[in-house]
Amino acid sequence: MACQPLAVLAGLLCLLFPGREFAHAQIHQANNHQFEHLTTEHGLSHNFVMYIMQDRKGYLWFGTGNGLDKYDGYGFTNYRFDPYDSTTVPKNQVFMMWEDSLGKMWVGTSEGTSIFDPDTEKFTRLEKSVSNPYAFKYAQSINQDGAGNMWVGGSFEGDLRQVDSKTGKFSATNYARMLFAGTGTDGESSINLHVGYKDRKGVFWIGSPYGLHRLNLTPAGPGKPDEVSFTHYRHDPANPNSISHNTVTGILEDHNGILWIMTQAGILNAFDRKTGKFTHYNPNPDQPLDIYGLLISGLAEDLEGNLWIGSFNGLYKLDKERKAFTSFFHDPTDPGSISSNAIVSLLVDKAGILWVATMAGVDKLDPNKKPFRLYSNNASNPNSLSHNSIAALYEDQQGILWVGTTGGGLNELNKLTGDFRHYRHNPKDRNSLRSDVVSAILEDRKGNLWVGNGDVLSRYNRKTKRFTHYPLTHTFLSNPAASPIFTIYEDRQGNIWLGTNNGIIHFSPETGKTINYPYDPNNPRGISDYWALSILEDRYGNLWIGHGSQALDRFDPKTGKYTHYAYHNKEAGSISSNTVPCIYEDSSGELWFGTGEGGLCRFDHASETFTCFTEKQGLRGNTVFSILEDDAGNLWLGTNDGISSFSPDSEIFTNYDVGDGLQGKLYTAVFVEAAACKGKDGTLYFGGNRGFNAFDPAAIRANPYVPPVVITQFRLFDQPLPGKSESEEIVLDHHQNFFSFEFAALNYTSTAKNQYAYQLEGVDKEWVQAGTRRSASYTDIGPGKYIFKVKGSNNDGVWNEKGALLSIIINPPWWRTWWAYGCYGLLFLGCFAVVDRVQRNRLIQQEREKTRERELEQAYEIEKAYHELQLTQTQLVQKEKAELENELQLERLKKEQELAAYQSRMVELEMQALRAQMNPHFIFNCLNSINRFILKNESEAASDYLTKFSKLIRLILQNSQYTSVSLDKELEALRLYIEMEVLRFDNQFTYEILLDPYMEVEELELPPLVIQPYVENAIWHGLMHKSDKGHLLIELRVEQQLLFCQITDNGIGRQRAAMLKSKSASKNKSLGMQITSHRLELINSLNEKETTVEVIDLVDPEGEACGTKVLLKIPL
């Protein structure tokens, strides 16, 4: 049964390095470095991490025992082997990664080499085959030389070969054999390690079990591969300036150009290439280091020039200036120590963060992290803090920090060792603490240490380490959950004042006697509240008392009078809250008050008013529990949401929270003033519910790193599209208009505080300030070209203004493409041609009418001449008068018949002219509607309208050729017209046509387009101006050879329509109604029965106009 590679490696490690995990447990780790950890709990594929790499974009890559992981500071993208997908990583044991000059990533695994394309997120496997016979497994060293050649080395098969980056073919020459031949060895080894490294000059260096080797490439001429040779550097026992050992496990070039070589037994060599001499450094001369040389090296240089060395015996830092090593070891009692002593790989990223790959996950040491050290209880360390809930902090004159807790008694911190000494209540020892609740601490001017301990005041004797208790003759309010003593304060006269849950107490250290000042609700001249949370004496000798519900009292000891200050929401200059947990006087004499939910307030002595600063001015958390001042004059505030720094000069806040390394929200509901203090060395201490934080304000600096910004994912309909985030352009169909982007600023310091802004050009007019949100979604985006831009900042607000961008093209639907619009243009031209043809025919008809009129005039002249001739001939031909009169009478009758026929033809021609005149009027209105839809970019409506219009034009042209048409054809044209008007007015009205079921619409005939103008009038002047939806009803029936047509609308009525028309800019009369009236007059002149029109104004029960009814009676 074949062994798995990871199991083989683990077995080898156990055989080579048994029991070495805690080999240096007796060496203390430097306590000023706190490591953060990434494990499988955070999304890492496996805790055995073999290699770390940062690509050109800024992503971090981790080669693990269970796949390849990409990290963006927020989460991991895992790439794992899939036996059914040849485009996945060849095997999950990933030893090595290398990004080539084209941005492709070469990945070495236990199954061989593969090339990862970030654009497609696919792997191309370089497997051994007929076409690639020299490929091999266990690719554990990958690099690229100065000429761009790829080199792959394998540890178990003793291979070192060039690989063609275009074809993926491995060279037939095994350069490992050539290399070993030059060392005078046979080149045989069970494990042949090859460490490849390219320095800044492009020189390629190789480490092997047989020394350090420089690769020399000599051009062999056009079209020929470079000639390869090696320069060897081997250990010479007779030469102290030679390399310390032949087994080379790591190579690194520092910023000064010095080549550092790690060899067997952990000896570090500094190689001067000019002299060829090696200088040796031993991190631990007492015991050789176990260098994890089976896979890759563990060397890295940080931005300060320190050299970091990873080994199987912990982590070491070399200060090259002082030539001094600092060691770091795993400490199971310290969560800030390295995860494991088995260091596999090291990387210092572009921001200067040290990443440590171990067999227990990845560790991060961040120099940009704010130096907030946390002291908390560790159950496995008896010398840790006794309890995490902090009630009081105080540093005495000797520099000893005293910590009061709400359940763990009193703690004394040894700052050198970080250990705590505990003082707890012992029921059998009356000189122990009276209670494990220590709520206040004070060292008086004589060096006595006083603690508020339950309902007593206790004094600690440093020599005997015993407590003396002073019972307080005072009536406290019942509060079993907390101590009744909130604060202890010493004034300039040496008086000790206690703030309690029932007023204040004056205590005399000499006599042990007390004077009580309880709250009396019936005494307006006394203290104004039960709870006295804070006490301070200002430079004028006034005693200020902060309360829990009645704000603030100022007590003047000279006069014995109290001045009360309270919150008034409508009074400018009042304090902003009635709860005052803390009072502070800064070095310039300004008085500051921390309030409950009212922020920070400054008191003006001259005007006796307050200026308050809240979240609106930039404070993080409006409840301020504690105030301290640093050496630079800045105020530091412990709030309900972290710690804030405030500059009194600029009035600018800088806020810090759990993302900066704090314990989180400092307090919940316990209002205490004493849980903060300033040390003699300037260190500030703030207590909370998870311990207390300590930091040097001068050491807090802004992170200067400008992070690269990347688009991490593109989603379409909330489904990720692999590889699209790396594209420069994404093309979508018109229906793919719901998409989103995910992005990240690749700043790995306090990543949760990175800020973002984005803009989709063509949609967002301004940049969208997203805060810490890392996604943007867009819906219902129309066709067009868009550019998505995103920029981001690091945790301290340093922005990358260039950011990242991605082009999005949404193709239009076919009916909105250029060729579709071309078709629309051709259709419009066709319609125009139809209209032009109709107009031309109309002009020709008019010319014919004029010709006929001239012929009638000529006939009239002939008739006149005939009469004159008749009169002149009367006297000449009287004899033949009777005969001639008979002939002329016959001729006259003939002429009169011809004239009557001619007049009838004239009426018919005039009717045809009126029908021809009406057609252009209707066509003109229709074309206006089509033009409006096109201008509004309503392609579908325009297309539907054009279809109906073309059908209606055809009907009008057909019907215009006849004096009468069937009622069926008239109704077909009418329905088309109404449907076009419904489209035109966006379905503003509905319609209904009701027919007598006994009518034979195919047999009944009437003049064409007689009903349509009245329907048009009802729509345009009745329904169009109606605010709600209108309705049009058309009813048809036949009685006594008459067609009764009733047109009813529920519009605004004729009176209001006339009023609106009078206000309109257009005063033209309705051409359609004029034409129709003229036609009806001509029709009536030709028929025995007249066509009648009756218009009825409709009113509602209140007498208001509610529409119009038109009744047409048309002879059939």
Helices and strands as residue ranges (DSSP letters): H 5-16, E 36-38, G 40-42, E 49-54, E 60-64, E 67-71, E 76-79, E 94-99, E 105-109, E 112-117, E 122-126, E 139-144, E 150-154, E 159-163, H 175-181, E 195-198, E 204-208, E 211-218, E 227-233, E 248-253, E 259-263, G 264-266, E 268-272, E 277-281, E 299-301, E 307-311, E 314-319, E 324-328, E 343-348, E 354-358, E 361-365, E 373-375, E 390-395, E 401-405, E 410-414, E 419-423, E 438-443, E 449-453, E 456-461, E 466-471, E 485-490, E 496-500, E 503-507, E 514-517, E 532-537, E 543-547, E 552-556, E 561-565, E 582-585, E 591-594, E 600-604, E 609-613, G 615-617, E 624-629, E 635-639, E 642-647, E 652-656, G 658-660, E 676-678, E 684-688, E 691-695, G 697-699, E 709-716, E 719-720, G 724-726, E 729-732, E 739-745, G 751-753, E 756-761, E 768-771, E 775-778, E 784-793, E 799-810, G 814-816, H 818-874, H 881-935, H 939-959, E 965-966, H 967-984, E 989-995, E 1005-1006, H 1012-1018, I 1019-1023, E 1030-1039, E 1042-1049, H 1054-1063, H 1071-1086, E 1092-1099, E 1105-1115
